[in-house]
Amino acid sequence: MISKKIDHAFIMAAGRGTRLMPLTQKIPKGLIKYKQSSLISNGIDKLRKYINFIHISVGYKGPILAKHLIEQKVSSIVNTDNKGNAWWIFNSIFKYFDKPIYVLTCDNVTDIDFKKIEKDYYKKKKPLCMIIPTKPVVGLSGDYISSKNNVVNSLSRKKTTGIYCTGIQVLNPKKINQKIKPTSDFNILWKRLMKIKQLYVSDIEPKKWYTVDNIENYKNLKKNTKNI
């Protein structure tokens, strides 16, 4: 019997974190202090409870972050400096990766049931990409999701719905490469997936979710993530 366990995760941590200046003036966003360590270490620790292979993209202040990640003994590090957030899917070794992989961002702080997401992904017959939603959180902006029978037909900052994107996804890089024209931008990738009805939204939401996109979010981090 073929295992249906999704055992790989990719954390995107290459961004400049411009809206978090001056915190990110000397360090990348992933290394911003959180609890006794950093945002990205917190994410890695949570993933390791269920996922064996963790891959990270680095870019801004890449050598500093890479040193930290080597100490964390992650499975691989991909340099995407000055590249778009979807570049790695089409231009790295992952374009040959023919398995579902969790995709997260380094600024997510979440309590999520990976087993439930895994079951939901296979229940939906393994779409090329499945995004994980959450109910809107006060103080956080996001792309609102419109869908029919879980097939996404619109992502919008203006057209509000009851759910929006968390930045967490499950996708199959090789199958995306076989069906979708390359792009370095996830927004364009999602639009192309919508055209062929291969962007789905999961029925599973995180128990708790928060993200650190700007200084105000960081100031409210402890208050909003007490039990995460």
GUDREN-351834 format. One record per residue (C-alpha): residue in one letter; x, y, z. Coordinates in steps of 0.001 Angstrom, whole numbers, plus 524288, in hexadecimal, padded with zeros to 5 digits. Example, Ala and Ser with C-alpha at 12.3 -4.5 7.8 and 13.67 -1.06 7.14 Angstrom:
<vexdrens>
A8300C7EE6C81E78
S835667FBDC81BE4
</vexdrens>
This chain:
<vexdrens>
M800008000080000
I8056980D5D7FC24
S8070381674807C7
K7FE83822908078B
K8068382986811D2
I80B30836E080D71
D818DD836F28130B
H81F0A8431580CF4
A81D348517E80FF6
F822DE85D9780985
I823D286A4881159
M8255D876C180975
A82EB387FB4810CE
A8357D887A380638
G82E1A894878071F
R833E78A17380B81
G829C08A41381604
T829538B26781223
R81D3E8B54C81A4C
L8246A8B01D8263F
M82F8E8B9E48259E
P8374A8BD1282DD2
L836318AF4483392
T83ABC8A987826A6
Q845978B33582416
K850278A9AD82864
I8491889C9482893
P83F40895AD81FAE
K830FD89532823B4
G831CE886DA827AD
L83BB788A0C8324B
I8334C8940F8393C
K832848903484781
Y826DB8881484B9D
K825AE88194858E0
Q8331F87BDE85C1D
S837A887B1B84DF7
S833188805A840C0
L82710880488381F
I82CCE8763E82EE3
S831FE86D5C839A2
N8248A86D4083FB7
G81ED48692A8329A
I8290685E8883097
D826D78590383E3B
K818338580783BDA
L81A1E8518582E90
R823AA8477B833D8
K8191D8418483C57
Y8130883C108300E
I81BBE83EA982429
N82939838CD8223E
F82E83840C3816DF
I82ECF84F8A817F9
H833DE8584680D05
I835FB8670080DDE
S8380A871E5803FF
V8419087CBC80784
G84436889C1800F1
Y845808967780878
K850A9894ED81261
G851758870680D3D
P85E9C883098133E
I859F38870F820DD
L84D7887F3D81F91
A8543F873A281921
K85DAC8727A824A5
H8521B8720D82DEB
L84B38867D582585
I8572D85F1A824A0
E8576985F118337F
Q8490285B48832F6
K84CC484FD782A0D
V8428B8528381FA4
S842248498A813C2
S845AE853B680976
I847978624080743
V843F3868AD7FA52
N84999875F87F6A4
T83ECC87E437F09F
D8453A88B887F290
N83EE2895F57E9E6
K8354888BE97E4AB
G8268388B917E5C2
N81FAF8835D7F01A
A81BB9878AA7E666
W828D68781E7DF43
W82D7786BE97E66D
I82216863C67E133
F826888657B7D317
N83527867D07D429
S83ABB85FAB7DF45
I83C4C851117E13D
F82E4A8513C7E640
K828F3851F87D86C
Y82B9F843457D7EB
F8250E840D27E516
D81930838507E23B
K8130B838127EFC3
P80A2C841247F758
I811B684A997FFD7
Y80D1C8541880A47
V810C2862308074A
L8112486C2E81241
T816D187999814DD
C820BB87C9281F79
D81807886E9825A2
N80CB187DAC828AC
V80A31879F7836D5
T7FFD986F6E836A2
D7F9E38639283D02
I7F63285A8F831DB
D7F22B84C5283085
F7FA81847168255D
K7F3F8839C8825B1
K7E6A083FC18232E
I7EBED847FE81802
E7F26783C068123D
K7E58E834718126A
D7DE5C8400580C8E
Y7E8518413280186
Y7E66C8330C7FD83
K7D7B68340B7FF4F
K7D7E983F0E7F55D
K7DF5A8361C7EBE4
K7ECAC83C9B7ECD7
P7EABF849D07E620
L7F6EF850807E0EB
C7F5C185A247EC26
M7ED1C85AEF7F831
I7ED5F8673480090
I7EA678671080F16
P7E0B18717181378
T7DDBA878348203E
K7D3268811C82524
P7D76A88F6182491
V7DFB2893C883010
V7DE4E8A1A283546
G7EA368A9BC83175
L7EEDD8A07D826C6
S7EC6F8A2728184C
G7EB108975880EA0
D7E5ED892728019C
Y7D79988EDB80306
I7D3D2881DC7FCD9
S7C7C787FA57F462
S7C51C871AD7F040
K7BAD8868147EB99
N7BBB6859E77EFFD
N7C94A85D4A7F554
V7CE358618D7E7DE
V7D37D86F627E95A
N7CE758794C7DF84
S7D33E885DC7E5AE
L7DD8388B347EF0B
S7DB50899667F282
R7DEEE8A3CE7FC76
K7D2738AB4B7F920
K7C7EF8A0EC7F7AE
T7C66089C4B805B0
T7C1FB88E9080957
G7C1FF8868D815DC
I7CFB88811C813A6
Y7DCE18857780E9C
C7EA3387F9B80BB0
T7F37F87BBD8168C
G7FF7287A7980DC2
I7FF3586BC18100B
Q7FD60862BD8045C
V7FEF1854D57FF9C
L803EE853A07F1AC
N80AC584A4C7E855
P81628851567E196
K8185E847AE7D66F
K80A02846EA7D2D7
I80924855C27D328
N814AF8564A7C9BE
Q80DAC84CEA7C09C
K8014A855317C019
I804F3863517C2F0
K80D6486D0F7BB93
P818C68712F7C462
T817A587D4E7CCBD
S81F09882D47D863
D812E9888997DEB7
F8093A880CF7E6E2
N7FE3588A317E36A
I80025887237D502
L801A6878A17D7E8
W7F4C3878847DF59
K7EDD587F737D40C
R7F2F38755B7CA70
L7EEB586A617D372
M7E131870667D4A7
K7DFD4870777C5D4
I7E140861B17C56A
K7D96C85FD07D209
Q7E50C85A5C7D970
L7E59A863F97E4B7
Y7DDB985E797EFF6
V7DACC863597FD97
S7DB65859D2808DF
D7D03A8576F81247
I7DA50856FD81D45
E7DE0A8638B8242F
P7E8FE8656E82E20
K7E48C864D183C3C
K7EBCB871A983DF3
W7F32C87A288344B
Y7FAC5886E18345F
T804B988D1E82B5C
V80F09897A982D00
D80E9A8A0BB8214A
N811D78ADD482778
I816438B44C8340B
E808678B55083955
N8066B8A69E83759
Y813258A3FF83E95
K80F1B8ACB4849FD
N802A88A4A084B28
L8097B897878491D
K80A4F8931F8574E
K7FC598972E85A3D
N7F6FB88FD384E7B
T7FF3A8838084FA8
K7FEDE8806A85E3A
N7F9F28729085C4F
I8002586F5F84F30
</vexdrens>
